[in-house]
Amino acid sequence: MYREYYGFSRRPFANTPDPAFLYQSKRHAEALARLQYAVEERELALLIGEVGAGKTTLSRALMDACGDNARFFLVTNTRLTPTELLRTLARLLGEAPAFRKAEILDQIQGRLAALYDEGINPVFVLDEAQLMPKPTLDEIRLLTNFQMDDLGLLTILLMGQPELARRLKHPAYEPLLQRVGLRFYLGALLEEEIPPYLAHRLTIAGGDPGLFDPAASPVFMEVTRGIPRLINTLATLSMMEGMQAEADRITPEMVRMASAEMRLPEKE
């Protein structure tokens, strides 16, 4: 309903990883540039961020930025054994996985070599990597052994929550960390970045970029801690408050009222 009331062509604050809505804060722009470099160099890269910080959206923007020579393969279920992971990668590469692990590795290596000859850089994006069992993370390290004389055969991007960084500090993961060519922590937005973030998404959705009063930024920061996904939720609820009040602009008071809907009810 608020879409029609405020004249949007699409939902401005949907929690979907549409790269068009990526607001390139200084931190997000730096992350995108570094990830592009990691893809070009065919590195093992590590992207860490809080839940809702925009890791998945950033990965989609990376797909758009890397051009036709990079072919992306997304793995969202990472609670896999090493063999299950290899079978998943083989399927993504268009192979019917063999029964034995050694044969699956041969299939993957053969397909990667063929893609190398075609000038294609395969990029495997492994989301929620903090959920990976240790043997599976060890398998990731072994996959980086697939190389030609001058360049690796693949790029691997591990995306995960801060728990992944804490796990990898353990000495048992030192061999894997030595293979990581890029590590980046994607933090939350700063308070001064909230108004341009809101304005960017409103503009992409075909609406008025000045819909939110900039004075509402401290309320957004207090409630969401600068996490984009939470900002999206609060912005949507605030627009509903504004529509009910028949307001042309969203005030700090409306944002404060909307924030009450984001609190969990107290247990009786």
KEKOL-909280 format. One record per residue (C-alpha): residue in three letters; residue number from 1; x, y, z. Coordinates in steps of 0.2 Angstrom, whole numbers, plus 2048, in hexadecimal, padded with zeros to 3 digits. Layout:
# KEKOL-909280
aa_i_c1_c2_c3
ALA_NUM_X_Y_Z
...
# end
This chain:
# KEKOL-909280
aa_i_c1_c2_c3
MET_1_800_800_800
TYR_2_80E_80C_804
ARG_3_815_809_7F3
GLU_4_806_812_7EB
TYR_5_805_81F_7F8
TYR_6_817_825_7F6
GLY_7_818_821_7E3
PHE_8_825_813_7E3
SER_9_827_808_7D4
ARG_10_82E_7FB_7DF
ARG_11_831_7F7_7F1
PRO_12_840_802_7F7
PHE_13_844_7F9_806
ALA_14_841_7E6_802
ASN_15_84E_7DB_80A
THR_16_853_7D3_7FA
PRO_17_865_7D3_7F3
ASP_18_861_7DE_7E4
PRO_19_872_7E6_7DF
ALA_20_869_7F6_7D8
PHE_21_865_7FA_7EA
LEU_22_877_7F9_7F0
TYR_23_87C_809_7F8
GLN_24_88E_80A_7F6
SER_25_894_812_807
LYS_26_8A7_814_808
ARG_27_8A8_803_810
HIS_28_89D_7FA_803
ALA_29_8A6_803_7F5
GLU_30_8B7_7FD_7FC
ALA_31_8B0_7EB_7FE
LEU_32_8AA_7EA_7EC
ALA_33_8BA_7F1_7E5
ARG_34_8C4_7E4_7F0
LEU_35_8B9_7D6_7EB
GLN_36_8BB_7DA_7D9
TYR_37_8CE_7DA_7DB
ALA_38_8CC_7C9_7E3
VAL_39_8C2_7C2_7D5
GLU_40_8CE_7C9_7C8
GLU_41_8DD_7C0_7D2
ARG_42_8D3_7B0_7D5
GLU_43_8D5_7B1_7E7
LEU_44_8CD_7A9_7F6
ALA_45_8C4_7B8_7FE
LEU_46_8BB_7BA_80F
LEU_47_8AD_7C6_811
ILE_48_8A7_7C8_823
GLY_49_898_7D2_829
GLU_50_88A_7D2_836
VAL_51_879_7CB_831
GLY_52_870_7D7_826
ALA_53_880_7E1_822
GLY_54_87E_7DF_80F
LYS_55_88A_7D1_80B
THR_56_87E_7C8_7FF
THR_57_879_7D8_7F6
LEU_58_88B_7DC_7F4
SER_59_88F_7CB_7ED
ARG_60_881_7CF_7E0
ALA_61_889_7DF_7DC
LEU_62_899_7D7_7DA
MET_63_891_7CB_7CD
ASP_64_88C_7DA_7C3
ALA_65_89D_7E3_7C4
CYS_66_8A8_7D5_7BF
GLY_67_8A2_7D3_7AD
ASP_68_89F_7C4_7A2
ASN_69_8B0_7BC_7A5
ALA_70_8AB_7B7_7B7
ARG_71_89E_7AA_7B9
PHE_72_896_7A9_7CB
PHE_73_890_79A_7D4
LEU_74_887_79D_7E4
VAL_75_886_790_7F2
THR_76_87A_794_800
ASN_77_879_784_809
THR_78_88A_782_811
ARG_79_886_775_81F
LEU_80_88E_769_814
THR_81_89B_75B_815
PRO_82_8AB_75D_80A
THR_83_8A4_750_7FE
GLU_84_893_758_7FD
LEU_85_89B_769_7FA
LEU_86_8A5_762_7EC
ARG_87_896_75A_7E4
THR_88_88D_76B_7E5
LEU_89_89B_773_7DC
ALA_90_89C_766_7CF
ARG_91_889_768_7CC
LEU_92_88B_77B_7CB
LEU_93_898_778_7BE
GLY_94_88D_76D_7B3
GLU_95_894_75C_7B8
ALA_96_88B_74D_7BE
PRO_97_895_749_7CE
ALA_98_89E_739_7CF
PHE_99_89C_72D_7DE
ARG_100_8AE_72E_7E4
LYS_101_8B5_73E_7EB
ALA_102_8C5_73D_7E1
GLU_103_8BB_73B_7D1
ILE_104_8B1_74A_7D6
LEU_105_8C1_755_7D8
ASP_106_8C6_74F_7C7
GLN_107_8B6_755_7C0
ILE_108_8B7_766_7C8
GLN_109_8C9_768_7C3
GLY_110_8C5_763_7B1
ARG_111_8B7_76F_7B0
LEU_112_8C1_77D_7B8
ALA_113_8CF_77A_7AB
ALA_114_8C3_77B_79D
LEU_115_8BB_78C_7A3
TYR_116_8CD_792_7A5
ASP_117_8D0_78E_793
GLU_118_8C0_798_78F
GLY_119_8C6_7A7_798
ILE_120_8B9_7A5_7A6
ASN_121_8BC_7A8_7B8
PRO_122_8B1_79D_7C3
VAL_123_8AC_7A6_7D3
PHE_124_8A4_79B_7E1
VAL_125_89B_7A6_7EE
LEU_126_898_79C_7FE
ASP_127_88C_7A4_809
GLU_128_889_7A2_81C
ALA_129_89B_79A_81C
GLN_130_89B_79B_82F
LEU_131_890_78C_82F
MET_132_89D_781_825
PRO_133_8A4_772_82F
LYS_134_8B7_773_831
PRO_135_8BA_764_825
THR_136_8B0_76E_817
LEU_137_8BA_77E_81A
ASP_138_8CA_773_818
GLU_139_8C3_76D_808
ILE_140_8C2_780_802
ARG_141_8D4_782_806
LEU_142_8D8_772_7FB
LEU_143_8CE_779_7ED
THR_144_8DA_788_7EB
ASN_145_8E7_77C_7E6
PHE_146_8DE_77B_7D4
GLN_147_8EA_787_7CB
MET_148_8F3_78A_7BB
ASP_149_905_790_7BA
ASP_150_900_7A2_7B9
LEU_151_8EF_7A3_7C2
GLY_152_8E2_79A_7CC
LEU_153_8D4_790_7C4
LEU_154_8C6_798_7CF
THR_155_8C1_7A5_7DC
ILE_156_8B9_7A1_7EC
LEU_157_8B0_7AE_7F7
LEU_158_8AB_7A9_808
MET_159_89E_7B4_810
GLY_160_899_7B2_822
GLN_161_894_7BA_832
PRO_162_8A1_7BF_83F
GLU_163_8A1_7AE_847
LEU_164_8AB_7A8_837
ALA_165_8B9_7B4_83B
ARG_166_8B9_7AE_84D
ARG_167_8BA_79C_848
LEU_168_8C8_79F_83B
LYS_169_8D3_7A7_849
HIS_170_8D5_795_850
PRO_171_8E7_78E_84C
ALA_172_8DE_77F_843
TYR_173_8D9_78B_835
GLU_174_8EA_793_832
PRO_175_8ED_789_822
LEU_176_8DC_790_81B
LEU_177_8E0_7A2_820
GLN_178_8F1_7A1_817
ARG_179_8E7_79E_807
VAL_180_8DC_7AD_80A
GLY_181_8E1_7BB_7FE
LEU_182_8D3_7C8_804
ARG_183_8CB_7CB_815
PHE_184_8BE_7D8_817
TYR_185_8B2_7DD_825
LEU_186_8A2_7E5_81F
GLY_187_89C_7F0_82D
ALA_188_88B_7F9_830
LEU_189_887_80A_829
LEU_190_88C_81A_833
GLU_191_87E_825_839
GLU_192_883_832_82B
GLU_193_881_825_81E
ILE_194_86F_821_822
PRO_195_867_830_819
PRO_196_870_82D_808
TYR_197_86D_81A_80B
LEU_198_85A_81E_80C
ALA_199_85A_82A_7FE
HIS_200_863_81E_7F2
ARG_201_857_810_7F5
LEU_202_848_81C_7F3
THR_203_84F_823_7E3
ILE_204_852_811_7DC
ALA_205_840_80D_7E0
GLY_206_839_81D_7D7
GLY_207_835_827_7E6
ASP_208_839_837_7EF
PRO_209_84B_836_7F6
GLY_210_847_843_803
LEU_211_838_839_80A
PHE_212_841_836_81B
ASP_213_845_845_826
PRO_214_858_844_828
ALA_215_855_848_83B
ALA_216_84F_836_83C
SER_217_860_82F_83A
PRO_218_864_82E_84C
VAL_219_854_824_84F
PHE_220_859_818_841
MET_221_86B_816_848
GLU_222_864_813_85A
VAL_223_858_805_854
THR_224_862_7FD_846
ARG_225_874_800_84B
GLY_226_877_804_839
ILE_227_873_7F2_832
PRO_228_86B_7F5_821
ARG_229_85F_7E6_822
LEU_230_858_7EE_832
ILE_231_858_7FF_82B
ASN_232_84D_7F8_81C
THR_233_841_7F1_828
LEU_234_83F_801_833
ALA_235_83E_80B_823
THR_236_82F_801_81D
LEU_237_826_801_82D
SER_238_829_814_82E
MET_239_821_817_81D
MET_240_812_80D_823
GLU_241_811_819_831
GLY_242_813_828_825
MET_243_805_821_81A
GLN_244_7F9_81F_829
ALA_245_7FD_831_82E
GLU_246_7FB_837_81C
ALA_247_80C_83F_81D
ASP_248_816_844_80F
ARG_249_826_842_819
ILE_250_82C_836_825
THR_251_830_83E_836
PRO_252_83B_838_844
GLU_253_82C_835_84E
MET_254_825_82A_841
VAL_255_835_820_841
ARG_256_834_81F_854
MET_257_823_818_854
ALA_258_827_80C_846
SER_259_836_805_850
ALA_260_82A_7FF_85D
GLU_261_824_7F2_851
MET_262_836_7EB_850
ARG_263_837_7E7_862
LEU_264_833_7D5_868
PRO_265_825_7D3_874
GLU_266_82A_7D1_886
LYS_267_827_7BF_88D
GLU_268_819_7BE_899
# end
